[in-house]
Amino acid sequence: MKEQLRIFVEDNTTRGGKIFDYCIQALILISLVASAVETLPNNSASTKQILFIIEIFCVVVFSIEYILRIYVAKKTFRYIFSFYGIIDLLAILPFYLNTSVDLRGLRAFRVFRIFRALKLIRYNKALRRFHIAARIVKEEMVLFFIVTGILMYLSASGIYFFEHKAQPEAFCSIFHSLWWAIVTLTTVGYGDVIPITVGGKIFTFFVLIIGIGVVTVPAGLVATALAKARRIEEEEDDTTTES
């Protein structure tokens, strides 16, 4: 029976597995829409009642799914502490915290209901390609983020020394200057903090040029890795077909 349940819950190549997956996906979407409708102002009492019933039904189904996945898992604790296990738990935990304990502070956990959207990742076949791509480009991305962190610190330090005397409130320390460094390196440029000295403007020009590379480099790395991942997947499919 446990093996049959495992096939039903985890194997979406079977008819029963596909029905189970599609039902869970539909409930995830329904719960997300209901959560959004719940935030609308001036909802009627009947609407609130319907939304509450939908919430209870979804939580019950997600709870049963979570328990079933724990039961059929070959390594229980490995599933519980895995990415999907934590997401599945966070998808139902806010409801139980909000209803079992009357503490207003715990209502903040309701924000974790948005993690139900991440449950959809489980059912996306393309996720495997992203997983392969992540392994391919892992070392390059780690190096990129390290270099980006160094560039942010250097940018914050540079603009601080150029603008501190002219704008002591906006650039009162390197830590305060980090906000400017982030929005400038990412080429967002909100315009809430801008240089006014000649040296600061020249320095900002070079930071913006570097920022273009900061934005484009990871996109190129991910695109290349995804292309490699697709080729690997196609080769595996060809090998499986031939065998």
Phi and psi in degrees as GROMACS dihedral restraints (atoms count N, CA, C in turn):
[ dihedral_restraints ]
;  ai    aj    ak    al  type     phi  dphi    fc
    3     4     5     6     1   -63.6    20    10
    4     5     6     7     1   -39.9    20    10
    6     7     8     9     1   -67.1    20    10
    7     8     9    10     1   -38.2    20    10
    9    10    11    12     1   -65.6    20    10
   10    11    12    13     1   -40.2    20    10
   12    13    14    15     1   -64.5    20    10
   13    14    15    16     1   -39.0    20    10
   15    16    17    18     1   -61.5    20    10
   16    17    18    19     1   -42.8    20    10
   18    19    20    21     1   -63.8    20    10
   19    20    21    22     1   -41.8    20    10
   21    22    23    24     1   -65.7    20    10
   22    23    24    25     1   -39.7    20    10
   24    25    26    27     1   -85.0    20    10
   25    26    27    28     1   -39.6    20    10
   27    28    29    30     1  -105.8    20    10
   28    29    30    31     1   -21.8    20    10
   30    31    32    33     1  -100.0    20    10
   31    32    33    34     1   101.7    20    10
   33    34    35    36     1   -88.9    20    10
   34    35    36    37     1    13.4    20    10
   36    37    38    39     1   -88.8    20    10
   37    38    39    40     1   -16.8    20    10
   39    40    41    42     1   -86.6    20    10
   40    41    42    43     1   163.1    20    10
   42    43    44    45     1   -63.4    20    10
   43    44    45    46     1   -45.9    20    10
   45    46    47    48     1   -64.4    20    10
   46    47    48    49     1   -39.6    20    10
   48    49    50    51     1   -64.3    20    10
   49    50    51    52     1   -39.2    20    10
   51    52    53    54     1   -65.4    20    10
   52    53    54    55     1   -42.8    20    10
   54    55    56    57     1   -61.4    20    10
   55    56    57    58     1   -43.6    20    10
   57    58    59    60     1   -60.8    20    10
   58    59    60    61     1   -46.8    20    10
   60    61    62    63     1   -61.6    20    10
   61    62    63    64     1   -46.2    20    10
   63    64    65    66     1   -64.9    20    10
   64    65    66    67     1   -37.3    20    10
   66    67    68    69     1   -65.8    20    10
   67    68    69    70     1   -43.5    20    10
   69    70    71    72     1   -64.8    20    10
   70    71    72    73     1   -42.5    20    10
   72    73    74    75     1   -61.0    20    10
   73    74    75    76     1   -42.4    20    10
   75    76    77    78     1   -63.1    20    10
   76    77    78    79     1   -41.3    20    10
   78    79    80    81     1   -66.6    20    10
   79    80    81    82     1   -36.7    20    10
   81    82    83    84     1   -60.9    20    10
   82    83    84    85     1   -47.4    20    10
   84    85    86    87     1   -63.7    20    10
   85    86    87    88     1   -42.1    20    10
   87    88    89    90     1   -62.0    20    10
   88    89    90    91     1   -43.5    20    10
   90    91    92    93     1   -66.1    20    10
   91    92    93    94     1   -35.6    20    10
   93    94    95    96     1   -67.8    20    10
   94    95    96    97     1   -42.8    20    10
   96    97    98    99     1   -64.1    20    10
   97    98    99   100     1   -42.8    20    10
   99   100   101   102     1   -62.8    20    10
  100   101   102   103     1   -39.3    20    10
  102   103   104   105     1   -63.8    20    10
  103   104   105   106     1   -37.4    20    10
  105   106   107   108     1   -70.1    20    10
  106   107   108   109     1   -42.1    20    10
  108   109   110   111     1   -63.1    20    10
  109   110   111   112     1   -34.9    20    10
  111   112   113   114     1   -59.8    20    10
  112   113   114   115     1   -26.9    20    10
  114   115   116   117     1   -83.9    20    10
  115   116   117   118     1    -7.4    20    10
  117   118   119   120     1   -66.1    20    10
  118   119   120   121     1   140.9    20    10
  120   121   122   123     1   -74.5    20    10
  121   122   123   124     1   155.4    20    10
  123   124   125   126     1    60.7    20    10
  124   125   126   127     1    36.1    20    10
  126   127   128   129     1   -68.7    20    10
  127   128   129   130     1   138.5    20    10
  129   130   131   132     1   -72.1    20    10
  130   131   132   133     1   166.1    20    10
  132   133   134   135     1   -63.2    20    10
  133   134   135   136     1   -39.1    20    10
  135   136   137   138     1   -66.9    20    10
  136   137   138   139     1   -38.4    20    10
  138   139   140   141     1   -63.4    20    10
  139   140   141   142     1   -44.1    20    10
  141   142   143   144     1   -61.6    20    10
  142   143   144   145     1   -37.8    20    10
  144   145   146   147     1   -66.4    20    10
  145   146   147   148     1   -43.0    20    10
  147   148   149   150     1   -63.1    20    10
  148   149   150   151     1   -43.9    20    10
  150   151   152   153     1   -62.6    20    10
  151   152   153   154     1   -38.2    20    10
  153   154   155   156     1   -66.0    20    10
  154   155   156   157     1   -40.0    20    10
  156   157   158   159     1   -65.0    20    10
  157   158   159   160     1   -42.9    20    10
  159   160   161   162     1   -60.4    20    10
  160   161   162   163     1   -42.9    20    10
  162   163   164   165     1   -61.2    20    10
  163   164   165   166     1   -46.0    20    10
  165   166   167   168     1   -62.7    20    10
  166   167   168   169     1   -45.4    20    10
  168   169   170   171     1   -61.3    20    10
  169   170   171   172     1   -46.0    20    10
  171   172   173   174     1   -63.3    20    10
  172   173   174   175     1   -43.2    20    10
  174   175   176   177     1   -64.6    20    10
  175   176   177   178     1   -40.1    20    10
  177   178   179   180     1   -61.5    20    10
  178   179   180   181     1   -46.6    20    10
  180   181   182   183     1   -64.8    20    10
  181   182   183   184     1   -44.8    20    10
  183   184   185   186     1   -64.3    20    10
  184   185   186   187     1   -34.5    20    10
  186   187   188   189     1   -67.1    20    10
  187   188   189   190     1   -42.8    20    10
  189   190   191   192     1   -62.9    20    10
  190   191   192   193     1   -42.1    20    10
  192   193   194   195     1   -60.8    20    10
  193   194   195   196     1   -44.1    20    10
  195   196   197   198     1   -62.1    20    10
  196   197   198   199     1   -44.7    20    10
  198   199   200   201     1   -64.1    20    10
  199   200   201   202     1   -41.5    20    10
  201   202   203   204     1   -62.6    20    10
  202   203   204   205     1   -41.1    20    10
  204   205   206   207     1   -66.8    20    10
  205   206   207   208     1   -35.4    20    10
  207   208   209   210     1   -65.7    20    10
  208   209   210   211     1   -41.9    20    10
  210   211   212   213     1   -66.8    20    10
  211   212   213   214     1   -41.5    20    10
  213   214   215   216     1   -89.3    20    10
  214   215   216   217     1    -8.9    20    10
  216   217   218   219     1   -62.7    20    10
  217   218   219   220     1   135.7    20    10
  219   220   221   222     1   -68.6    20    10
  220   221   222   223     1   -34.1    20    10
  222   223   224   225     1  -126.7    20    10
  223   224   225   226     1    99.3    20    10
  225   226   227   228     1   -57.0    20    10
  226   227   228   229     1   -53.6    20    10
  228   229   230   231     1   -67.2    20    10
  229   230   231   232     1   -28.8    20    10
  231   232   233   234     1   -64.9    20    10
  232   233   234   235     1   -39.4    20    10
  234   235   236   237     1   -69.8    20    10
  235   236   237   238     1   -44.7    20    10
  237   238   239   240     1   -57.5    20    10
  238   239   240   241     1   -41.1    20    10
  240   241   242   243     1   -98.3    20    10
  241   242   243   244     1     9.6    20    10
  243   244   245   246     1   -80.3    20    10
  244   245   246   247     1   170.6    20    10
  246   247   248   249     1   -58.3    20    10
  247   248   249   250     1   -49.4    20    10
  249   250   251   252     1   -66.6    20    10
  250   251   252   253     1   -37.0    20    10
  252   253   254   255     1   -63.0    20    10
  253   254   255   256     1   -42.8    20    10
  255   256   257   258     1   -67.2    20    10
  256   257   258   259     1   -41.0    20    10
  258   259   260   261     1   -63.3    20    10
  259   260   261   262     1   -43.4    20    10
  261   262   263   264     1   -61.4    20    10
  262   263   264   265     1   -37.7    20    10
  264   265   266   267     1   -70.6    20    10
  265   266   267   268     1   -44.1    20    10
  267   268   269   270     1   -65.5    20    10
  268   269   270   271     1   -22.8    20    10
  270   271   272   273     1   -71.0    20    10
  271   272   273   274     1   -24.9    20    10
  273   274   275   276     1  -113.1    20    10
  274   275   276   277     1   -21.3    20    10
  276   277   278   279     1   -59.2    20    10
  277   278   279   280     1   -42.9    20    10
  279   280   281   282     1   -56.6    20    10
  280   281   282   283     1   -36.4    20    10
  282   283   284   285     1   -63.3    20    10
  283   284   285   286     1   -45.9    20    10
  285   286   287   288     1   -70.0    20    10
  286   287   288   289     1   -36.5    20    10
  288   289   290   291     1   -66.6    20    10
  289   290   291   292     1   -36.3    20    10
  291   292   293   294     1   -75.9    20    10
  292   293   294   295     1   -26.3    20    10
  294   295   296   297     1  -100.9    20    10
  295   296   297   298     1   -27.9    20    10
  297   298   299   300     1   -87.5    20    10
  298   299   300   301     1   -26.4    20    10
  300   301   302   303     1  -126.1    20    10
  301   302   303   304     1   125.7    20    10
  303   304   305   306     1   -89.6    20    10
  304   305   306   307     1    69.2    20    10
  306   307   308   309     1  -125.7    20    10
  307   308   309   310     1   120.8    20    10
  309   310   311   312     1   -62.5    20    10
  310   311   312   313     1   -31.8    20    10
  312   313   314   315     1   -62.3    20    10
  313   314   315   316     1   -31.6    20    10
  315   316   317   318     1   -71.8    20    10
  316   317   318   319     1   -13.0    20    10
  318   319   320   321     1   -64.6    20    10
  319   320   321   322     1   -19.4    20    10
  321   322   323   324     1   -61.5    20    10
  322   323   324   325     1   -25.4    20    10
  324   325   326   327     1   -67.6    20    10
  325   326   327   328     1   -13.4    20    10
  327   328   329   330     1   -62.6    20    10
  328   329   330   331     1   -21.3    20    10
  330   331   332   333     1   -62.4    20    10
  331   332   333   334     1   -24.4    20    10
  333   334   335   336     1   -71.2    20    10
  334   335   336   337     1    -5.5    20    10
  336   337   338   339     1   -62.7    20    10
  337   338   339   340     1   -23.0    20    10
  339   340   341   342     1   -65.3    20    10
  340   341   342   343     1   -17.3    20    10
  342   343   344   345     1   -68.7    20    10
  343   344   345   346     1   -12.8    20    10
  345   346   347   348     1   -62.0    20    10
  346   347   348   349     1   -29.9    20    10
  348   349   350   351     1   -62.6    20    10
  349   350   351   352     1   -35.0    20    10
  351   352   353   354     1   -70.4    20    10
  352   353   354   355     1   -18.5    20    10
  354   355   356   357     1   -62.8    20    10
  355   356   357   358     1   -25.3    20    10
  357   358   359   360     1   -65.5    20    10
  358   359   360   361     1   -24.0    20    10
  360   361   362   363     1   -59.7    20    10
  361   362   363   364     1   -33.8    20    10
  363   364   365   366     1   -57.0    20    10
  364   365   366   367     1   -31.2    20    10
  366   367   368   369     1   -99.9    20    10
  367   368   369   370     1     9.0    20    10
  369   370   371   372     1   -97.2    20    10
  370   371   372   373     1   115.4    20    10
  372   373   374   375     1   -66.1    20    10
  373   374   375   376     1   -29.0    20    10
  375   376   377   378     1   -67.3    20    10
  376   377   378   379     1   -16.9    20    10
  378   379   380   381     1   -59.5    20    10
  379   380   381   382     1   -32.2    20    10
  381   382   383   384     1   -62.6    20    10
  382   383   384   385     1   -38.8    20    10
  384   385   386   387     1   -64.3    20    10
  385   386   387   388     1   -39.5    20    10
  387   388   389   390     1   -64.8    20    10
  388   389   390   391     1   -36.0    20    10
  390   391   392   393     1   -64.5    20    10
  391   392   393   394     1   -45.0    20    10
  393   394   395   396     1   -63.1    20    10
  394   395   396   397     1   -44.0    20    10
  396   397   398   399     1   -62.0    20    10
  397   398   399   400     1   -38.8    20    10
  399   400   401   402     1   -63.4    20    10
  400   401   402   403     1   -38.5    20    10
  402   403   404   405     1   -68.0    20    10
  403   404   405   406     1   -37.7    20    10
  405   406   407   408     1   -65.5    20    10
  406   407   408   409     1   -41.5    20    10
  408   409   410   411     1  -103.1    20    10
  409   410   411   412     1     8.1    20    10
  411   412   413   414     1   -56.8    20    10
  412   413   414   415     1   -50.8    20    10
  414   415   416   417     1   -64.4    20    10
  415   416   417   418     1   -40.8    20    10
  417   418   419   420     1   -64.5    20    10
  418   419   420   421     1   -39.6    20    10
  420   421   422   423     1   -69.4    20    10
  421   422   423   424     1   -37.6    20    10
  423   424   425   426     1   -61.6    20    10
  424   425   426   427     1   -46.0    20    10
  426   427   428   429     1   -62.4    20    10
  427   428   429   430     1   -40.5    20    10
  429   430   431   432     1   -61.0    20    10
  430   431   432   433     1   -45.8    20    10
  432   433   434   435     1   -67.2    20    10
  433   434   435   436     1   -34.4    20    10
  435   436   437   438     1   -64.2    20    10
  436   437   438   439     1   -46.9    20    10
  438   439   440   441     1   -63.3    20    10
  439   440   441   442     1   -40.3    20    10
  441   442   443   444     1   -63.1    20    10
  442   443   444   445     1   -40.3    20    10
  444   445   446   447     1   -61.9    20    10
  445   446   447   448     1   -41.6    20    10
  447   448   449   450     1   -64.3    20    10
  448   449   450   451     1   -42.6    20    10
  450   451   452   453     1   -63.3    20    10
  451   452   453   454     1   -38.3    20    10
  453   454   455   456     1   -63.3    20    10
  454   455   456   457     1   -42.8    20    10
  456   457   458   459     1   -65.5    20    10
  457   458   459   460     1   -43.7    20    10
  459   460   461   462     1   -64.5    20    10
  460   461   462   463     1   -39.2    20    10
  462   463   464   465     1   -65.8    20    10
  463   464   465   466     1   -43.0    20    10
  465   466   467   468     1   -64.1    20    10
  466   467   468   469     1   -40.5    20    10
  468   469   470   471     1   -65.9    20    10
  469   470   471   472     1   -44.3    20    10
  471   472   473   474     1   -63.0    20    10
  472   473   474   475     1   -48.8    20    10
  474   475   476   477     1   -67.2    20    10
  475   476   477   478     1   -29.9    20    10
  477   478   479   480     1   -63.2    20    10
  478   479   480   481     1   -46.8    20    10
  480   481   482   483     1   -70.7    20    10
  481   482   483   484     1   -27.6    20    10
  483   484   485   486     1   -79.8    20    10
  484   485   486   487     1   -36.8    20    10
  486   487   488   489     1  -111.3    20    10
  487   488   489   490     1    -6.7    20    10
  489   490   491   492     1   -58.9    20    10
  490   491   492   493     1   -45.7    20    10
  492   493   494   495     1   -70.5    20    10
  493   494   495   496     1   -35.8    20    10
  495   496   497   498     1   -76.5    20    10
  496   497   498   499     1   -34.5    20    10
  498   499   500   501     1  -133.8    20    10
  499   500   501   502     1    72.6    20    10
  501   502   503   504     1   -64.0    20    10
  502   503   504   505     1   -25.6    20    10
  504   505   506   507     1   -78.5    20    10
  505   506   507   508     1   -41.8    20    10
  507   508   509   510     1   -76.3    20    10
  508   509   510   511     1   -35.8    20    10
  510   511   512   513     1  -122.5    20    10
  511   512   513   514     1    60.2    20    10
  513   514   515   516     1   -80.3    20    10
  514   515   516   517     1   -14.6    20    10
  516   517   518   519     1  -160.4    20    10
  517   518   519   520     1   169.4    20    10
  519   520   521   522     1   -64.3    20    10
  520   521   522   523     1   -35.5    20    10
  522   523   524   525     1   -64.1    20    10
  523   524   525   526     1   -42.0    20    10
  525   526   527   528     1   -67.3    20    10
  526   527   528   529     1   -29.5    20    10
  528   529   530   531     1   -76.0    20    10
  529   530   531   532     1   -14.0    20    10
  531   532   533   534     1   -62.0    20    10
  532   533   534   535     1   -34.1    20    10
  534   535   536   537     1   -60.8    20    10
  535   536   537   538     1   -45.5    20    10
  537   538   539   540     1   -61.6    20    10
  538   539   540   541     1   -41.9    20    10
  540   541   542   543     1   -62.3    20    10
  541   542   543   544     1   -41.1    20    10
  543   544   545   546     1   -66.2    20    10
  544   545   546   547     1   -51.1    20    10
  546   547   548   549     1   -70.3    20    10
  547   548   549   550     1   -23.6    20    10
  549   550   551   552     1   -82.6    20    10
  550   551   552   553     1   -45.0    20    10
  552   553   554   555     1   -63.8    20    10
  553   554   555   556     1   -33.4    20    10
  555   556   557   558     1   -85.8    20    10
  556   557   558   559     1     4.7    20    10
  558   559   560   561     1    58.8    20    10
  559   560   561   562     1    21.9    20    10
  561   562   563   564     1   -75.0    20    10
  562   563   564   565     1   -52.8    20    10
  564   565   566   567     1    56.0    20    10
  565   566   567   568     1    71.1    20    10
  567   568   569   570     1   -63.3    20    10
  568   569   570   571     1   -26.1    20    10
  570   571   572   573     1    85.2    20    10
  571   572   573   574     1     4.6    20    10
  573   574   575   576     1   -77.1    20    10
  574   575   576   577     1   -26.6    20    10
  576   577   578   579     1  -132.2    20    10
  577   578   579   580     1   115.5    20    10
  579   580   581   582     1  -131.6    20    10
  580   581   582   583     1   151.1    20    10
  582   583   584   585     1   -74.3    20    10
  583   584   585   586     1   147.0    20    10
  585   586   587   588     1  -120.9    20    10
  586   587   588   589     1   -14.0    20    10
  588   589   590   591     1   -87.1    20    10
  589   590   591   592     1   158.7    20    10
  591   592   593   594     1   -63.5    20    10
  592   593   594   595     1   -45.9    20    10
  594   595   596   597     1   -60.9    20    10
  595   596   597   598     1   -41.0    20    10
  597   598   599   600     1   -64.5    20    10
  598   599   600   601     1   -38.4    20    10
  600   601   602   603     1   -68.4    20    10
  601   602   603   604     1   -42.4    20    10
  603   604   605   606     1   -63.5    20    10
  604   605   606   607     1   -43.9    20    10
  606   607   608   609     1   -60.6    20    10
  607   608   609   610     1   -41.5    20    10
  609   610   611   612     1   -62.4    20    10
  610   611   612   613     1   -36.3    20    10
  612   613   614   615     1   -57.7    20    10
  613   614   615   616     1   -47.2    20    10
  615   616   617   618     1   -68.8    20    10
  616   617   618   619     1   -35.1    20    10
  618   619   620   621     1   -64.9    20    10
  619   620   621   622     1   -40.2    20    10
  621   622   623   624     1   -64.4    20    10
  622   623   624   625     1   -39.6    20    10
  624   625   626   627     1   -62.1    20    10
  625   626   627   628     1   -44.5    20    10
  627   628   629   630     1   -64.1    20    10
  628   629   630   631     1   -36.7    20    10
  630   631   632   633     1   -60.9    20    10
  631   632   633   634     1   -32.5    20    10
  633   634   635   636     1   -60.2    20    10
  634   635   636   637     1   -40.8    20    10
  636   637   638   639     1   -68.1    20    10
  637   638   639   640     1   -36.1    20    10
  639   640   641   642     1   -61.3    20    10
  640   641   642   643     1   -36.2    20    10
  642   643   644   645     1   -78.4    20    10
  643   644   645   646     1   -39.7    20    10
  645   646   647   648     1   -84.5    20    10
  646   647   648   649     1   -30.6    20    10
  648   649   650   651     1   -58.8    20    10
  649   650   651   652     1   -52.5    20    10
  651   652   653   654     1   -62.8    20    10
  652   653   654   655     1   -33.4    20    10
  654   655   656   657     1   -63.0    20    10
  655   656   657   658     1   -42.5    20    10
  657   658   659   660     1   -65.7    20    10
  658   659   660   661     1   -41.6    20    10
  660   661   662   663     1   -63.0    20    10
  661   662   663   664     1   -44.8    20    10
  663   664   665   666     1   -66.7    20    10
  664   665   666   667     1   -41.8    20    10
  666   667   668   669     1   -61.9    20    10
  667   668   669   670     1   -43.6    20    10
  669   670   671   672     1   -64.3    20    10
  670   671   672   673     1   -42.6    20    10
  672   673   674   675     1   -65.5    20    10
  673   674   675   676     1   -39.2    20    10
  675   676   677   678     1   -65.9    20    10
  676   677   678   679     1   -36.9    20    10
  678   679   680   681     1   -63.4    20    10
  679   680   681   682     1   -42.6    20    10
  681   682   683   684     1   -64.5    20    10
  682   683   684   685     1   -40.4    20    10
  684   685   686   687     1   -64.0    20    10
  685   686   687   688     1   -38.5    20    10
  687   688   689   690     1   -65.4    20    10
  688   689   690   691     1   -40.9    20    10
  690   691   692   693     1   -63.6    20    10
  691   692   693   694     1   -41.5    20    10
  693   694   695   696     1   -62.1    20    10
  694   695   696   697     1   -43.0    20    10
  696   697   698   699     1   -64.5    20    10
  697   698   699   700     1   -41.4    20    10
  699   700   701   702     1   -65.2    20    10
  700   701   702   703     1   -39.9    20    10
  702   703   704   705     1   -64.3    20    10
  703   704   705   706     1   -40.4    20    10
  705   706   707   708     1   -64.6    20    10
  706   707   708   709     1   -39.9    20    10
  708   709   710   711     1   -65.1    20    10
  709   710   711   712     1   -39.8    20    10
  711   712   713   714     1   -65.2    20    10
  712   713   714   715     1   -40.2    20    10
  714   715   716   717     1   -63.8    20    10
  715   716   717   718     1   -41.2    20    10
  717   718   719   720     1   -66.7    20    10
  718   719   720   721     1   -39.1    20    10
  720   721   722   723     1   -66.6    20    10
  721   722   723   724     1   -41.5    20    10
  723   724   725   726     1   -66.7    20    10
  724   725   726   727     1   -37.3    20    10
